Amino acid sequence: MSREAKRLLYQAYDYALEFLSKLNDRRVYPDEKMLKELKRLDIPLPEKPTDPEAALKLLHEVGLKATVTSAGPRYFGFVMGGSLPQTLASSWLTSAWDQNAGLFDTSPIAAYTEEISLRWLVELFGLPKTCGGAFLSGATMAAFTSLAAARNHLLNRQGWDVRKNGLFDAPKINIIVSEEIHVTNLKAISLLGLGSDRLTKVRTDNQGRMLVDEIPDLSGPTIICLQAGDVNSGCFDPFNEIISELDSDDTWFHIDAAFGMWALVSEKFKHLAKGIEKADSWSIDAHKWLNVPYDSGMALVKNEDALRSAMSFGASYLTPAPGQRRPTDYSTGLSNRARGIDVWTALVTLGKSGIAEIVERCCSHANYAAEELSRAGFEILNDVVLNQVLVSFGDDARTDEVIKEIQRDGTCWCGGTIRKGRRAMRISVISWATTKEDMKKSVEAMIACARHVK
Ligand SMILES: Cc1ncc(COP(=O)(O)O)c(C=O)c1O
């Protein structure tokens, strides 16, 4: 490696450490002035090369200002984990290795870490040993992949080969989701040609759980999408009841368990997911509660053949590798980042007890926030069963103003949502980095902001 290349990489490392060392003290979201820095990147497309050190310096200077501190301990927006130091380290190594995870031939380390991690995940979640799995960019693509397997498998049972014949004139598939289904599942359904307006939306209870009695009587091929961890309330659909009642060879149960799956690792919370192991497929994010860097999600599918036959493609130059995992046979892409490496690192370094500790700590922070906000006179709109808190600061307009004020203040960051027709602020605690002190500081800032708004 040249001296210049080495210098550049050391420089990037220094910049990264400078950023990371400020995580605790930075504003959580850039202010207007900081965002103006972005313009510095928008120069005319250079005719000639730019000095890489100068380009890196510019990126660092702009990035330090116009970067959301979601890697820090007081980011409670959406449902976004941070990166554990060890998974950031493995991700740096993965980038340096520049592995193409498509085939065993393109990267033995990528294929092998996928294989081991999948085995560990199946064990960790108590799923059937028959499961196959794919490493993907996140839960959206995991839903897409799982539902592609579901669609093809159910239609195959009707004598219809989707891969050859497409969907024109195919037998109908019923699709059942709850009215609170995470929107990315609808995206996956529509990308798969199943039509997001053709499905049946089932009403939910006041927490967002699917109402079993409202599921219509259906016959023929049916996909039922359920949720482990509602994006707003954190609740779980009643899997045990629904699956026991409706299970048949023509029904495929998919569970969006983007973050809720990790609750299974905790003795304290696994009761929420009773019956989850009876489903046919699960979409899970590693960049949420496992706290690995973006992007990282997994699809687990009980019938490995259904997954492989939906996703694999061959070509003469793509050498088969008997007895070796070919990641592309299970995932959407051919060239892929070697995501199994970070997942392996997280699993090996945390172990079961480390994952459970993060889950339980986050949930205890969420409870603390709910209790303090309620004590301060604000209304908590959900049962805080996991790591999600929904709070109203009064009427919709006032709640919106308070959310804006909290975002302006910059101590922490929370977003808004609509909960059963009411505006609410969402607090999602999912980072390994959040301490009790962070939660205290954040809740104090929330209360001060709320009192400040007239
Ligand atoms: C419940 C749920 N499902 C699906 C997704 C989509 O996941 P991703 O952004 O990794 O594609 C999210 C992301 O917030 C989620 O919370």
The ligand as an ORCA input file, in Angstrom:
! r2SCAN-3c Opt
* xyz 0 1
  C     -41.745     -2.711     12.645
  C     -40.872     -2.333     11.480
  N     -40.952     -3.033     10.336
  C     -40.193     -2.740      9.272
  C     -39.301     -1.702      9.292
  C     -38.486     -1.422      8.080
  O     -37.158     -1.757      8.318
  P     -35.939     -1.241      7.427
  O     -35.937      0.242      7.599
  O     -34.763     -1.902      8.031
  O     -36.186     -1.647      6.026
  C     -39.186     -0.937     10.450
  C     -38.254      0.208     10.492
  O     -38.394      1.125     11.247
  C     -39.970     -1.268     11.579
  O     -39.876     -0.570     12.729
*
